[in-house]
Amino acid sequence: MANRNTPYGAFNFTVNFDGGEVFGGFSDVSGLGTEVTVAEYRNGNERENHVRKVAGVHKVSDVTLKRGVINSKTLFDWIKQTRVAGPDAQRKSVTIKLLDEAQQPVQQWVLSNVIPMKYTGPTLAGKGGGDLALEEIVLSAEGLTIEV
């Protein structure tokens, strides 16, 4: 791949679960991130009066997916199975791929040990007429890797 000086657009991406086919047409993916907690520590016999920074545990941010309501209960069925069978039986991997202008993958974020933690249905109103019915699912992941 040639060097590129311009950033990729944020509007070409796919989402798939457990390495399968592309799952739904999500309009938004937000919250991709990870954080390392840092503890401050000072030896009692340090000559210099300062603290040392010690890396602690890391955590992955919750990821929110939004899409227009379609004739599918797959997301809600996953939530239902998580409630019934418990989260350990329903963990999935989720891959978000950023695509270039030719629809070729250029970077991907892989979430591991994912469970659904929140579902929000659409806001329905008789006025407007041009608004879409959107649903939202929030995912809790234990791991995040970035692949180029």
C-alpha positions in Angstrom: 0.0 0.0 0.0 1.3 3.4 -0.9 1.9 6.1 1.7 -1.2 8.3 2.2 -1.3 11.8 3.5 -5.0 12.3 3.8 -7.1 10.7 6.5 -9.8 8.2 5.6 -13.5 9.2 5.8 -15.4 8.0 8.8 -18.4 6.9 6.8 -17.2 3.7 5.1 -17.2 0.9 7.7 -18.6 -2.6 8.3 -19.5 -4.4 11.6 -19.5 -8.1 11.9 -20.0 -10.5 14.8 -17.9 -13.7 15.3 -16.2 -13.3 12.0 -19.4 -13.9 10.0 -20.9 -11.8 7.3 -21.4 -8.1 7.7 -24.1 -7.7 10.3 -26.7 -5.0 9.6 -26.1 -1.5 8.4 -25.0 0.5 11.4 -25.0 4.2 10.9 -22.8 5.0 13.9 -20.1 3.3 16.0 -18.8 5.3 18.9 -16.7 4.7 22.1 -13.8 2.7 20.7 -11.1 3.1 23.2 -8.9 1.6 25.9 -7.5 3.0 29.1 -4.6 2.0 31.4 -5.0 2.9 35.1 -1.9 4.4 36.7 -1.0 4.2 40.4 1.3 6.7 42.0 3.9 5.3 44.3 6.8 6.8 46.2 9.6 4.8 47.9 10.2 6.0 51.5 13.9 6.2 50.9 13.8 8.3 47.7 16.2 11.2 47.8 14.1 13.2 45.3 10.6 14.2 46.4 8.6 12.8 43.5 6.3 9.9 42.8 6.8 7.0 40.4 4.0 6.1 37.9 3.1 2.4 37.9 0.9 1.0 35.2 -2.1 -1.0 36.5 -4.9 -2.8 34.9 -6.4 -1.8 31.6 -10.0 -1.6 30.5 -11.9 -1.2 27.3 -14.5 1.4 26.8 -18.1 0.5 26.1 -19.0 0.7 22.4 -22.3 2.0 21.1 -23.8 0.9 17.8 -26.7 2.6 16.1 -28.8 1.6 13.2 -32.2 2.0 11.6 -34.8 -0.5 12.7 -35.0 -3.4 10.2 -37.1 -6.5 10.2 -34.7 -8.5 12.4 -34.6 -9.5 16.1 -31.1 -10.8 16.0 -29.7 -8.1 18.3 -32.5 -8.5 20.8 -32.3 -12.3 20.6 -28.6 -11.9 21.7 -29.6 -9.8 24.6 -32.4 -12.3 25.6 -30.0 -15.2 25.4 -27.5 -13.3 27.6 -30.2 -12.7 30.2 -31.4 -16.3 30.1 -28.1 -18.3 29.7 -25.8 -15.9 31.3 -23.1 -13.7 29.8 -20.4 -16.4 29.6 -22.5 -18.5 27.2 -23.1 -15.5 24.9 -19.7 -13.8 24.4 -18.9 -12.8 20.9 -16.1 -11.1 19.0 -17.0 -7.9 17.1 -14.9 -6.5 14.2 -15.3 -3.0 13.0 -13.5 -2.4 9.6 -12.7 1.0 8.2 -12.8 1.0 4.4 -11.1 3.2 1.8 -12.8 4.8 -1.2 -12.5 1.5 -3.1 -14.2 -0.4 -0.2 -11.0 -2.1 0.8 -10.3 -2.6 4.5 -7.5 -0.2 5.8 -7.8 -0.7 9.6 -9.9 -2.8 11.9 -10.8 -2.8 15.6 -11.4 -6.2 17.1 -13.4 -6.4 20.3 -13.1 -9.6 22.2 -15.4 -11.3 24.8 -18.2 -8.9 24.0 -21.6 -9.0 25.7 -24.6 -6.7 25.1 -25.2 -4.5 28.1 -27.9 -2.1 26.9 -30.5 -1.8 24.2 -32.5 1.4 23.5 -35.4 1.2 21.0 -36.5 4.0 18.7 -38.2 7.2 19.8 -41.6 7.1 18.0 -43.5 10.2 17.3 -46.4 11.0 15.0 -45.0 14.3 13.8 -42.1 14.9 11.4 -42.5 12.1 9.0 -38.9 12.2 7.8 -37.2 10.8 10.9 -36.0 7.3 10.9 -36.6 4.8 13.7 -33.2 4.2 15.2 -32.2 1.5 17.7 -29.0 1.5 19.8 -27.0 -1.3 21.4 -24.2 -0.8 23.9 -21.5 -3.5 24.0 -19.2 -4.3 26.9 -15.8 -5.8 25.8 -12.9 -7.2 27.7 -10.3 -6.7 24.9 -9.5 -4.4 22.0 -6.9 -4.8 19.4 -6.2 -2.7 16.3 -5.1 -4.4 13.1 -3.7 -2.6 10.0 
